[in-house]
Amino acid sequence: MSLMEQVNALKSHYDETGILTIYLNTDAGDRGQQGQEWKIRLKNGLKRLKEYIEKSGSKEELKAFKSLADQVNQAITDQQRNFQKSYIYIATASGDVLVEKIVQAPVETSFHWEKEPVTDQLEQIQKTYPATGIVLMQKSEVLFIDAALGEIREEKRYNWEAESEDWREYKGNAPPERTASGTTQVDEVERRFDENRIRWYKKLAPLIDKEIKNRHLSGLYLVGSKEYLRDIEKHLGSKIMDTIPKNLISKPSHEVLNVVYDKEVR
């Protein structure tokens, strides 16, 4: 299911008692935040909704809302160490969680108790930060990031194997050890890669294009040294959103998103 289909499916939900929608700005770098200002905004936002339901709602609504307020407070307690720029939470009166997302995209803090989910900010994020691929290149190492709604959905790492002369996906944060050992042999492997880089990047391009197509991504960002980006770019069939000549492959993925998105929205 595509991102747009997910948002459309969310919009079809209806609950006669009520649906709680929360958009919470948790960005510590935001000038409007002082320390953990979001905690105060969360408390006040839930309090205002409770007062509104006490005046205008039914006992059933109030009971459901109080239960949801406890539920979201517990969810946030569990997740706050992972907070980035924003937190989105949508749940029905029966307690079914429709959306719980920690995202790198900014939102404006707001609280809603309606019969349907309030999806305006989700739709805006989807337009601003569509599903895209981010490819980070550092010579014989490549990191592919599938990102949407300002969050990382999946990562894949590839390493060039000199012995088989092919790209291999590997798990973990470090590439597999080379068969070659000793300075001379390692230098020889590096020399071979430099000499054959264009040809070997040509073999990499179809792997990237396949990921973009199979994941229904709108395009990709290329990140790395100019010479590496130039060599791979001419073999790619996918839409290239932008090229970013920075070596970020060793950075945490959420920092990579910051660089890509900050460049995009300027």
Secondary structure, 3 states (H helix, E strand, C coil): CCHHHHHHHHHCCCCCCCEEEEEEECCCCCCCCCCCHHHHHHHHHHHHHHHHHHHHCCHHHHHHHHHHHHHHHHHHHHHHHHCCCEEEEEEECCCCEEEEEEECCCCCCEEEEECCCCCHHHHHHHHHCCCEEEEEEECCEEEEEEEECCEEEEEEEEEEECCCCEEEEECCCCCCCCCCCCHHHHHHHHHHHHHHHHHHHHHHHHHHHHHHHHCCCCCEEEEECHHHHHHHHCCCCCCEEEEECCCCCCCCHHHHHHHHHHHHHC
